[in-house]
Amino acid sequence: MPSTNFRVKLDDGEEVLCHLAGKLRIYRIKILIGDRVTVETSPYDPKRGRIVYRGK
């Protein structure tokens, strides 16, 4: 995906298209394949979301 867009697989098996939140982008936090992340989904479009935290 281009730039800071990621395809994230949720625990229930659904895939969501996500972008990085502001602080993750500002501090250049790298997201790698296999990282567990916390996602906020939009109430208007449940197929899009925002990555707000990168777990270990």
C-alpha positions in Angstrom: 0.0 0.0 0.0 1.2 3.5 -0.6 2.9 5.5 2.1 1.3 5.1 5.5 -1.7 2.9 4.5 -1.9 -0.6 5.8 -4.3 -3.5 5.4 -5.0 -4.7 8.9 -6.5 -8.1 9.8 -8.7 -7.9 12.9 -9.2 -10.6 15.5 -12.6 -11.5 14.0 -11.0 -12.1 10.6 -12.2 -8.9 8.9 -9.7 -6.7 6.9 -9.7 -3.0 7.4 -7.7 -0.3 5.4 -5.9 1.8 8.0 -3.6 4.8 8.0 -1.2 6.0 10.7 -2.3 8.4 13.4 -0.5 11.8 13.7 1.9 11.0 16.5 3.0 7.7 14.9 3.7 9.6 11.7 5.5 12.5 13.4 7.8 10.3 15.4 8.3 7.9 12.4 7.2 4.8 14.2 7.8 1.8 11.8 5.0 -0.7 11.4 6.2 -4.1 10.2 4.3 -7.2 9.0 3.2 -9.2 12.0 3.1 -6.3 14.4 0.0 -6.2 16.7 -1.6 -2.7 16.5 -4.6 -0.9 18.1 -7.0 0.4 15.5 -9.8 3.0 15.8 -12.5 2.4 13.2 -14.8 5.1 11.8 -18.5 4.8 12.7 -19.3 6.0 9.2 -17.2 3.6 7.3 -16.3 0.4 9.2 -13.9 -0.7 6.4 -11.5 2.2 7.2 -9.6 3.0 10.4 -6.6 4.6 12.0 -3.6 2.9 13.7 -3.2 4.6 17.1 -0.7 2.2 18.9 1.9 -0.4 17.9 2.3 -3.3 20.3 5.3 -5.6 20.6 
